[in-house]
């Protein structure tokens, strides 16, 4: 049994959080949360989804990376993932919409295609 941490978001158990700088590919189909850490508290600042990727710069090249960095500072950015192996983009988007509606992450506000 590992000592991995998990976060309960709605009814989903996300793995993490880990510091975003510790993440490395590959990554399967997932929902992911970008979290800002202040002392011992984590706040969701972005929720997203991805298919499989081997891109080591997936997060740093993300179109919302600047928003995350401005809100949190790069050293305070953390990542939590919910694996959804073999899922379709639509299946991931259905859950993602619920998370965004409940938590209203600041860096998701200008993404009408998700809402």
C-alpha positions, 0 to 999 in steps of 0.5 A: 500500500502506497502513501499517496495522497488523494483529494475527494472532489465531488464523488471522484478520488483525484491522485495528488496533489504533487508539485507541478514541477514533479510531473512527467509524461506519459499521461493517460486519459485524465481529468486534472486539477491545477491547485494553488497551495497557500500554507497547508490549503489547496485551492482549485484554480483550473480544471481540465481534461486530456487524452493520452500525451507524451509531451513533457511540456504539456502543462507549461505550454498550456494556454492557461499557464500564465493565469495559473502562474499569476494566481499562484506563482510557479513554485506553488502550483500543484497537480491532482489527476483523476485517471479515466483510462479508455474514456472519450473526451465527452465522458471527461467533459461531462464530469469536468463541467460538474467540477467547474460549476461547483468550484468555479476555478478562476482560470476556467472563467474565459473558457465558454467551450467547456461550460 
